[in-house]
Amino acid sequence: MIDLRSDTVTRPTAGMREAMATAEVGDDVYAEDPTVTALEAEVAALFGHEAALFAPSGSMANQIALQLLVPPGDELLCDADAHVVTYEIGAAAVYGGISSRTWPAVGAQIDPDVVAGMIRPDGYFAVPTRAIAVEQTHNRGGGGVIPLSTLRELRRVADDHELALHCDGARIWHAHVADGVPLAEYGALFDTLSVCLSKGLGAPVGSLVVGSAERIARARFIRKRMGGGMRQVGVLAAAGRYALAHHVQRLAEDHAKAARLAEAVAPHGVLATAARTNIVPLDLTKHPLDAKALAAAAREQGVLISVLGPRTARLVTHLDVSDAEVDRAAEVLTTLLRA
Ligand SMILES: Cc1ncc(COP(=O)(O)O)c(C=O)c1O
């Protein structure tokens, strides 16, 4: 099977497995795992922040960050398609007592004035807005990259209203490679970031929350409360360190593969937006096949794709799809779309 459903389907490479097998470990709940500590220091430094905390998943990393920034009963603003309100099954409300309000989903195209207009002024028992969250790159927004200028504007909006700014940076590595923006430049714009090792970077598990030393000390408590305190987890941190050393710059290859797939399907009028990174968003509104039918027919021919809605689907390139497999997938999909 050629699996284009997600970049989470990758398996650890031989080099990564070797790094895991030989990792030095300790009890990380006592903060005594040297490989975890090294990974946390490395990631904090990459983003120019004081500290970072290893977490089992991107969802937990996001939710720890949101609990750091928004007290119970107060409000988070994000877009309607954001992972934090779409795929984290109400965690902000359940674990943090956080109220979320969304601006209409436009993926990576954000109008900072619209966001500013949503911030609640102090007033009669109004829910206080405390934080804004954005997603870089934007998953449901077709892997779109939020321009640096927009992020700077959002930082200004947040500062003007004394709000915190969080980045769900599960795929911030892709934005860094696509736009050439240094990770530290992104880091400087946010109070907290969550970054994933288990998406495009190909590690089996792991995300980090990045922020100030004071926030990350609190994050350690929140992680433990959520059941995310882990013991000899250096075996997983070693996979992450290997991924950072070997799998960041190669993301450009995944972007090129996505561009090839996008170019192949574009003549059939199903490309939702340009493929900026490793995601090819399909819009089948005007096509006789709906998303489920296309996915089922592609599966018959050995190609797996994601169904996101009745007429929306997604192809994702990653470490485990070769150039030849991309060509084969393009052939299968174009044949089905032509029929
Ligand atoms: C943008 C984004 N944020 C967060 C996550 C959550 O990561 P996890 O599946 O590790 O909880 C994902 C997962 O695909 C994602 O795409």
The ligand as an SDF file (V2000), in Angstrom:
LIG
                    3D

 16 16  0  0  0  0  0  0  0  0999 V2000
   -1.7310   20.4900   13.5860 C   0  0  0  0  0  0  0  0  0  0  0  0
   -1.7490   19.3640   14.5510 C   0  0  0  0  0  0  0  0  0  0  0  0
   -1.6570   19.6170   15.8520 N   0  0  0  0  0  0  0  0  0  0  0  0
   -1.6700   18.6430   16.7730 C   0  0  0  0  0  0  0  0  0  0  0  0
   -1.7640   17.3340   16.4010 C   0  0  0  0  0  0  0  0  0  0  0  0
   -1.8610   16.2750   17.4760 C   0  0  0  0  0  0  0  0  0  0  0  0
   -0.8390   15.3870   17.5030 O   0  0  0  0  0  0  0  0  0  0  0  0
   -1.0380   13.9400   18.1990 P   0  0  0  0  0  0  0  0  0  0  0  0
   -1.7130   13.0900   17.1920 O   0  0  0  0  0  0  0  0  0  0  0  0
    0.3700   13.5480   18.4970 O   0  0  0  0  0  0  0  0  0  0  0  0
   -1.8540   14.1530   19.4310 O   0  0  0  0  0  0  0  0  0  0  0  0
   -1.8660   16.9950   15.0510 C   0  0  0  0  0  0  0  0  0  0  0  0
   -1.9920   15.5840   14.6210 C   0  0  0  0  0  0  0  0  0  0  0  0
   -2.0330   15.2470   13.4660 O   0  0  0  0  0  0  0  0  0  0  0  0
   -1.8740   18.0390   14.0940 C   0  0  0  0  0  0  0  0  0  0  0  0
   -1.9910   17.8010   12.7860 O   0  0  0  0  0  0  0  0  0  0  0  0
  1  2  1  0
  2  3  1  0
  2 15  2  0
  3  4  2  0
  4  5  1  0
  5  6  1  0
  5 12  2  0
  6  7  1  0
  7  8  1  0
  8  9  2  0
  8 10  1  0
  8 11  1  0
 12 13  1  0
 12 15  1  0
 13 14  2  0
 15 16  1  0
M  END
$$$$
